[in-house]
């Protein structure tokens, strides 16, 4: 399984939180996901952990659509109702002791 996080710091944290997953990110942040080479994840089981903000969640949805077109099985961590600060991510979860 693969976990995708926005940014290297969040991907490194996700790797520690989910050691049975391959943790990856992409360069350029939430507005540059279309520049990444997602074909390497064809047919993989993928979870996307977005930043807790509108740009992060929208990027996660776009990545999910790209991956589904590549026959990946995709899920997105649901941050709805989360009381954490805007921008909260896997690095923050690790720092909080998750």
C-alpha positions in Angstrom: 0.0 0.0 0.0 1.0 3.6 -0.6 0.3 6.7 1.4 0.5 10.1 -0.3 1.1 13.2 1.8 1.5 16.9 0.7 5.2 17.7 1.3 8.3 15.8 2.3 7.9 16.5 6.0 4.4 15.1 6.0 5.4 12.1 3.9 8.3 11.3 6.2 5.9 11.5 9.2 3.4 9.3 7.4 6.2 6.7 6.8 6.7 6.6 10.6 3.0 6.4 11.4 2.3 3.8 8.7 5.5 1.7 8.4 3.7 -0.9 6.2 3.1 1.7 3.5 5.3 3.3 0.9 5.2 7.0 1.7 5.4 9.5 -1.2 4.8 13.2 -1.9 5.1 15.4 -5.0 7.0 18.6 -5.7 5.3 22.0 -5.8 2.5 21.6 -3.4 -1.3 21.6 -3.8 -1.3 23.5 -7.1 1.3 21.3 -8.8 0.0 17.8 -8.4 -0.6 17.6 -12.2 3.2 17.8 -12.8 3.9 14.6 -10.9 4.5 11.2 -12.5 1.6 9.3 -11.0 1.8 6.4 -13.5 4.3 4.7 -11.1 1.3 4.0 -8.8 -0.8 2.2 -11.5 -2.9 -0.5 -9.9 -1.7 0.2 -6.4 -3.7 0.6 -3.2 -3.3 4.2 -2.3 -4.4 6.4 0.6 -4.1 10.1 0.3 -3.6 12.2 3.5 -4.2 15.8 2.5 -3.4 18.9 4.5 -6.4 20.1 6.5 -7.2 23.0 4.2 -9.2 23.6 1.0 -6.2 23.5 -1.4 -4.9 20.3 0.2 -8.3 18.5 0.1 -8.9 19.7 -3.5 -5.5 18.5 -4.6 -6.2 15.1 -2.9 -9.4 14.8 -5.0 -7.5 15.6 -8.2 -4.8 13.1 -7.4 -7.4 10.5 -6.6 -9.1 11.0 -10.0 -5.7 10.6 -11.8 -4.9 7.4 -9.9 -8.4 5.9 -10.4 -7.8 6.4 -14.1 -4.7 4.3 -13.6 -6.7 1.6 -12.0 -5.5 2.3 -8.5 -7.7 1.6 -5.5 -7.9 5.1 -3.9 -9.1 6.4 -0.5 -8.7 9.8 1.0 -8.4 10.5 4.7 -11.6 12.3 5.7 -10.7 15.4 7.6 -14.3 16.7 7.8 -15.1 17.9 11.3 -11.5 17.7 12.4 -10.9 20.4 15.0 -7.2 20.7 14.1 -5.7 23.9 12.7 -5.8 24.8 9.0 -2.9 23.0 7.3 -2.7 20.2 9.8 -1.1 17.2 8.3 0.7 13.9 9.1 3.7 15.7 10.5 1.4 17.4 13.0 -0.2 14.1 13.9 3.3 12.5 14.5 4.3 15.5 16.6 1.1 15.1 18.7 2.0 11.6 19.5 -0.3 9.7 17.2 
